[in-house]
C-alpha cells in the first residue's frame, strides 16, 4: 500500500470514529430565549377633535380614526388605531341621574375586576382647578390584562368621560409593551389638550 492510500485510510477511520462518537452524545445546545417581532410605530402627530356632539375637545393621533355613537343619552367615542388593532373606547355621560361619586365608584369597580390578571395597578391623578378638569389614570400591568390603560375625566358637576384601551385580539402585554407605551403617550396628549367648551 502506498503512502497516499495510508493517509486516506487513516483519515477515513478518524472520520468514522467521530461519527460513531457523536451518535452517543447528547447535544449541548442551550434553549433560545423567547423573542418578539419588532414593532415599527409611526411618529406621533395629532389632530383636533371638534364636534358639536360633545361639550369638550382634545387632540388625538393622526394615525387614528374617530367615530361616534349616541346610545340612550351617552355618547360613545371610538378612537381606533387600525395599524395597531387597538381602540380607546370612550363613553361621555352628562351627570344627571347619577352623581359624580357614583360614576367614579363604578369606574373603580371596573378597575378592580382586573386584579385577577393584574401584576400591578398604578394610578395617577389629573387636577387642573382653573380648567375644572379632574380625573384619574390607571396603568394596569400584567401579561393577560384586557385593558392595560384606563382613565376618567370630569368637571365633577356636569360632565363625565371614561375611557379604556382595548385590542382587537387576545393581548400578550409582554410583547405589546412598546405599543402600549406608544398609545399611553397618545392618551396623555388627549388629557393634556382636553378642554371643556
Secondary structure, 3 states (H helix, E strand, C coil): CCHHHHHHHHHHHHHHHHHHHHHHCCCCCCCCCCCCCCCCCCCCCEEEECCCCCCEEEEEECCCEEEEEEECCEEEEEEEECCCCEEEEEEEEECCCCCHHHHHHHHHHHHHHHHHCCCEEEEEEEEEHHHCEEEEEEEEECCCCCCCEEEEEECCCCEEEEEEEEECCCCCCCCCHHHHHHHHHHHHHHHHCCEEC
